[in-house]
């Protein structure tokens, strides 16, 4: 880190602690050349993710939309909000860990289906019926057959 005062390239960290908001690290540094001290803040750079919609539009990724979709799928099934939040967190982590800046809405839908498949066959089919846009009974039945028998 360059010294704020003299521009020397070597500094040492004297003290390090979380900032008041807990979202960054506050560091006191001392220049090895002029011995003056200064404070820096280090935080995670969050890259925005854009969702590519099927009609070609792009919009910012929104966790709330995923949660709404899951809530509609699990309506009247008795799935706890805690479990729904865990599913949304899992999907968000997959997207964030992929380090991509654009993701298709279809890929997000696949992530939601994978989470619902492990929780409830009924919720899975509800979501799939909207997401996959079944046009006939045969394709709907094929989706039903793909589900494990024990759920």
C-alpha positions as CSV (number, residue, x, y, z in Angstrom):
1,X,0.0,0.0,0.0
2,X,1.4,3.4,-1.0
3,X,1.8,6.0,1.7
4,X,-0.9,8.6,1.6
5,X,1.7,11.3,2.5
6,X,5.0,10.6,0.8
7,X,4.0,7.9,-1.8
8,X,6.5,5.4,-0.5
9,X,5.4,1.9,-1.5
10,X,6.2,0.1,1.8
11,X,3.9,0.4,4.7
12,X,3.1,-1.9,7.6
13,X,-0.2,-2.7,9.3
14,X,-0.1,-1.5,12.9
15,X,-3.7,-2.4,13.8
16,X,-6.6,-4.2,12.1
17,X,-10.2,-4.5,13.2
18,X,-13.7,-4.8,11.8
19,X,-15.3,-1.5,10.9
20,X,-18.4,-0.3,12.9
21,X,-20.8,-1.6,10.2
22,X,-19.0,-5.0,10.1
23,X,-18.8,-4.9,6.3
24,X,-15.1,-3.9,6.0
25,X,-11.8,-4.1,7.8
26,X,-10.2,-0.9,9.2
27,X,-6.4,-1.0,9.1
28,X,-4.0,1.5,10.7
29,X,-0.9,1.6,8.6
30,X,2.5,3.2,9.2
31,X,4.8,4.3,6.4
32,X,8.3,2.7,6.6
33,X,9.8,5.9,5.0
34,X,8.2,8.9,6.7
35,X,6.7,7.0,9.7
36,X,3.4,8.8,9.4
37,X,0.2,6.8,10.0
38,X,-3.0,6.6,8.1
39,X,-6.2,4.5,8.0
40,X,-7.4,2.3,5.1
41,X,-10.6,0.3,4.7
42,X,-10.7,-3.0,3.0
43,X,-14.0,-4.5,1.8
44,X,-15.2,-7.2,-0.6
45,X,-16.0,-6.0,-4.1
46,X,-19.4,-7.2,-5.0
47,X,-19.8,-7.7,-8.7
48,X,-23.4,-7.2,-9.9
49,X,-25.0,-10.1,-11.7
50,X,-27.4,-9.5,-14.6
51,X,-30.1,-11.9,-15.4
52,X,-30.7,-12.5,-19.1
53,X,-34.5,-13.0,-19.7
54,X,-35.9,-15.2,-22.4
55,X,-37.1,-12.1,-24.3
56,X,-33.5,-10.7,-24.5
57,X,-33.9,-8.1,-21.7
58,X,-31.3,-7.9,-18.9
59,X,-32.1,-7.0,-15.3
60,X,-30.2,-7.0,-12.0
61,X,-30.3,-10.3,-10.1
62,X,-32.9,-10.2,-7.3
63,X,-33.1,-12.8,-4.5
64,X,-36.6,-11.6,-3.7
65,X,-37.9,-12.9,-7.0
66,X,-36.5,-16.3,-6.3
67,X,-38.1,-16.3,-2.9
68,X,-41.4,-15.3,-4.3
69,X,-41.3,-18.1,-6.9
70,X,-40.5,-20.6,-4.2
71,X,-43.2,-19.3,-1.9
72,X,-45.8,-19.7,-4.6
73,X,-44.6,-23.3,-5.3
74,X,-44.7,-24.3,-1.6
75,X,-48.0,-22.5,-0.8
76,X,-50.1,-24.7,1.6
77,X,-47.5,-27.4,1.8
78,X,-46.1,-26.5,5.2
79,X,-42.5,-25.7,4.3
80,X,-40.9,-23.4,6.9
81,X,-39.6,-19.9,6.0
82,X,-36.3,-21.0,7.4
83,X,-36.0,-23.8,4.8
84,X,-37.1,-21.4,2.0
85,X,-34.4,-18.9,3.1
86,X,-31.8,-21.7,3.1
87,X,-32.8,-22.7,-0.5
88,X,-32.6,-19.0,-1.6
89,X,-29.2,-18.7,0.1
90,X,-28.0,-21.9,-1.6
91,X,-29.1,-20.6,-5.1
92,X,-27.5,-17.2,-4.4
93,X,-24.2,-18.8,-3.3
94,X,-24.1,-21.0,-6.5
95,X,-24.5,-17.9,-8.6
96,X,-22.0,-15.8,-6.6
97,X,-19.4,-18.6,-6.5
98,X,-19.6,-19.0,-10.3
99,X,-18.0,-15.6,-10.7
100,X,-20.1,-14.9,-13.8
101,X,-21.6,-11.4,-14.5
102,X,-24.6,-12.7,-16.5
103,X,-26.8,-15.7,-16.0
104,X,-29.8,-16.8,-17.9
105,X,-33.2,-17.0,-16.2
106,X,-33.4,-20.6,-17.4
107,X,-30.3,-21.5,-15.3
108,X,-31.8,-19.9,-12.2
109,X,-34.9,-21.8,-12.8
110,X,-32.9,-25.0,-13.0
111,X,-31.3,-24.1,-9.6
112,X,-34.7,-23.6,-8.1
113,X,-36.0,-26.9,-9.4
114,X,-32.9,-28.7,-8.0
115,X,-33.6,-27.2,-4.5
116,X,-37.4,-28.0,-4.7
117,X,-36.7,-31.6,-5.9
118,X,-35.0,-32.3,-2.6
119,X,-37.8,-30.7,-0.5
120,X,-41.2,-31.5,-2.0
121,X,-42.3,-33.3,-5.2
122,X,-45.5,-31.2,-5.2
123,X,-43.7,-27.9,-4.9
124,X,-41.3,-29.2,-7.6
125,X,-44.2,-29.9,-10.0
126,X,-45.9,-26.6,-9.3
127,X,-42.8,-24.7,-10.1
128,X,-41.9,-26.8,-13.1
129,X,-45.4,-26.4,-14.6
130,X,-44.9,-22.7,-14.8
131,X,-41.1,-22.7,-15.5
132,X,-41.1,-25.4,-18.1
133,X,-44.3,-24.2,-19.7
134,X,-45.8,-27.6,-20.4
135,X,-47.8,-27.6,-23.6
136,X,-49.3,-31.1,-23.3
137,X,-50.1,-33.8,-20.8
138,X,-47.4,-36.1,-22.1
139,X,-44.6,-33.7,-21.2
140,X,-46.1,-33.1,-17.8
141,X,-46.3,-36.9,-17.2
142,X,-42.7,-37.3,-18.3
143,X,-41.7,-34.7,-15.6
144,X,-43.7,-36.6,-13.0
145,X,-42.0,-39.9,-13.9
146,X,-38.6,-38.3,-13.4
147,X,-39.3,-37.7,-9.7
148,X,-38.1,-40.2,-7.1
149,X,-40.8,-42.4,-5.7
150,X,-39.9,-41.9,-2.0
151,X,-40.7,-38.2,-1.9
